[in-house]
Amino acid sequence: MSEKTLNNNSEILFLYDAKMCNPNGDMDDENKPRMDYDTSTNLVSDVRLKRYIRDYFENVLNKEIFVTEKAEKAEKRVEQILKRKPDKNKPITEDDIKKISSICYDIKFFGAVFGTSGGNDHVTGPVQFNWGYSLNPVELVESSTITSSFSSGEGIGKDFRVKYSFIAFDGTVNALLSESTELTDDDLNTFDKSVIKSIPFNKTRSKTGQTPRLYMRVETAKDLILKDLRDYICLSYKTEDYKIRGINDISLDLNELKEYLLKNKESIQKIYYWADDALTFKDNKSFEEIFNEFNLVKIL
């Protein structure tokens, strides 16, 4: 077993809320928040979440990353790093991939598609996320027209926002894929902190108003692959009309999740966790009280 191979898989649950902002605009729909209108569910792509994390790697941790504004296309980024342009006559090699991966921190987690012709075209990352979705029905604020101060009027546009969205993401860490990107336990510890801290560091106009609320990474033996943890959680509403406008209007029920994890307790090594103080749980229990039968590791 390589020292650079993870011994365990992980399942990730990450929850954050969005208040009077646009969590993930849809460029094909006037940049409105992505929605499943049949269920009033707010959607957020995995690409959006990875962008938060990559920006944190690059701008706060000062790491080189592959998917960056330093290059508009993947093939251009490859050329920047290798100091040459791969082509059919001189394709990208295994050594080239190792060099790129050793330089670009985000590849350790998410892998990369290099967009080059000939040779190897991609690395599959051990960390993957599904699309996020809101646990509550979400209402949109009717758009107001926004304008810039340019006299030409070129800054005119629409400003769509959600009133309140409590968003849940599920992610996985595949130990079998960790060797190809040399992902270590220390890297995962950095990753845990980066996910939690990444959203508050993104203070653009449309994204201000988002707050991380809960992060847990359930580390399991390689013989166990957990199901999507979001299937075992639900919101309890404190308002009579079920219309929520803030974190104080809800509590989170994790009892079913606890029961599911208890059924697999023998294969669960640790639960790494962080919970925001403003988030309350059903029966007014703390996260530690709910999961006190497991080996808990607090992240921050």
Secondary structure as GFF3:
##gff-version 3
##sequence-region A 1 300
A	DSSP	beta_strand	9	21	.	.	.	ID=ss1
A	DSSP	beta_strand	25	26	.	.	.	ID=ss2
A	DSSP	three_ten_helix	27	29	.	.	.	ID=ss3
A	DSSP	beta_strand	32	33	.	.	.	ID=ss4
A	DSSP	beta_strand	35	36	.	.	.	ID=ss5
A	DSSP	beta_strand	41	44	.	.	.	ID=ss6
A	DSSP	alpha_helix	46	59	.	.	.	ID=ss7
A	DSSP	alpha_helix	74	82	.	.	.	ID=ss8
A	DSSP	alpha_helix	94	103	.	.	.	ID=ss9
A	DSSP	alpha_helix	105	110	.	.	.	ID=ss10
A	DSSP	beta_strand	111	113	.	.	.	ID=ss11
A	DSSP	beta_strand	122	124	.	.	.	ID=ss12
A	DSSP	beta_strand	127	129	.	.	.	ID=ss13
A	DSSP	beta_strand	132	134	.	.	.	ID=ss14
A	DSSP	beta_strand	140	146	.	.	.	ID=ss15
A	DSSP	beta_strand	157	173	.	.	.	ID=ss16
A	DSSP	three_ten_helix	175	177	.	.	.	ID=ss17
A	DSSP	alpha_helix	178	181	.	.	.	ID=ss18
A	DSSP	alpha_helix	185	198	.	.	.	ID=ss19
A	DSSP	beta_strand	210	220	.	.	.	ID=ss20
A	DSSP	three_ten_helix	229	232	.	.	.	ID=ss21
A	DSSP	beta_strand	234	237	.	.	.	ID=ss22
A	DSSP	three_ten_helix	247	249	.	.	.	ID=ss23
A	DSSP	beta_strand	250	253	.	.	.	ID=ss24
A	DSSP	alpha_helix	255	263	.	.	.	ID=ss25
A	DSSP	three_ten_helix	265	267	.	.	.	ID=ss26
A	DSSP	beta_strand	268	275	.	.	.	ID=ss27
A	DSSP	three_ten_helix	282	284	.	.	.	ID=ss28
A	DSSP	alpha_helix	287	290	.	.	.	ID=ss29
A	DSSP	beta_strand	296	298	.	.	.	ID=ss30
###
